[in-house]
Amino acid sequence: MDIIKVQNARERELFIRLPHTIYQNDTNWTPQFDFLIREKLDRKKNPFFEHGWAQELLAVENGQPVGRLLVSDDERFNQENNANYGMFGFFECVDDHKVANALFDEGVRILKVERKRDVVFGPVEFSTNYEYGLLIDGFDSPAKVMMSYNPPYYQSLIEGWGWEKNRDLFSWWFDRSALFADNWRPIVERLRDRYQFTVRPFSLKDFKGDVSRCMQVYDHIRSEWWWGSVSLTDAEIKQYAQMLHQIAFPEMVLIAESSDGKPIGFSITIPDLNEAAKPLNGKTSWFGIPFLGLLRLKSRLKRVKGARLIVLCVLPEYRRKGVAENLIVNTFDFGYYKMKYENAELGWTDEYNDKISHVLERVGARRFKKYRVYQKNI
């Protein structure tokens, strides 16, 4: 078996396609679109590479890829957190400790010797503004959009090498029966009237302005989420905004404002892209016609049965005043009654964030899946 540094297009395609072998018999796995993964790994297209570095590794045995790993180094993250961390992500592997150990050995060697880092954590796609966490509980259902998924045996492979828990993350499940208890809605409405705030959808006419208003809230509170937060660059903000513009409904991207028009909170909910994408198997062509699959995807988005609430932010001085609860109720009013969604997932929340956990429990959500982030002093 060899561990190789991915250097060319052929090796990168092997890196991208390996999960199709790992998950070929797993009905709960939804492949990402190959072209989106290529863009993530493209040093010219992914804005992470304006401030970060990454190297893909591929484990090859008897000429066949059997594992992969990406190690990354985000200078912006280390500066803002006064840290000296490297990260690992994109981990996929056959059920073999020998393969996993070889990947981790080489990845850690690179981060320690070549990048001069002294702590590594993950799994993280590049940095903490991207997808991360290892699924350790909740394998009985598919992952929703932008939530990680992996076989149960990955926990054994990772912990068997010596990675130690940093923290756990939770996702939360909403359905029709839980959210709209008769005694809850009047309380939400009274809190809104008492504290004199409003909740409105994103403005398509001032989309850029509303993105800026959300970032005011985000930048104020992101350090509360956990120590590993890192600010978004202008290019990263633009990339996320373009994604929202393409797939989100304005009525599910909401801003809460005080009586004087100050942004005090926001929430972002998107249709479950995974549900729509699953039949396409990661391909954008259909009947041999390039990108026809994307048109098929867009039409299927209007018929999905679930959604994911990906962001819920409220300024500290406006918490316990019904702002978060109003954002949730307004979102799911539109989702359930207009879009006919049957369920939604919020993910993820930090295990130490009791305040948001209490809010979610009050509106009828239940803990659904558990993810883990690991670290190791090297």
Secondary structure, 3 states (H helix, E strand, C coil): CEEEECCCHHHHHHHHHHHHHHCCCCCCCCCCCHHHHHHHHCCCCCHHHHCEEEEEEEEEECCEEEEEEEEEEEHHHHHHHCCCEEEEEEEEECCCHHHHHHHHHHHHHHHHHHCCCCEEEECECCCCCCCECEEEECCCCCCCCCCCCCCCCHHHHHHHHCCEEEEEEEEEEEEHHHHCCCCCHHHHHHHHHHHCEEEEECCCCCHHHHHHHHHHHHHHHHHHHCCCCCCCCHHHHHHHHHHHHHHCCHHHEEEEEECCCCEEEEEEEEECHHHHHHHHCCCCCECCECCHHHHHHHHHHCCCCEEEEEEEEECHHHCCCCHHHHHHHHHHHHHHHHCCCCEEEEEEEECCCHHHHHHHHHCCCEEEEEEEEEEEEC
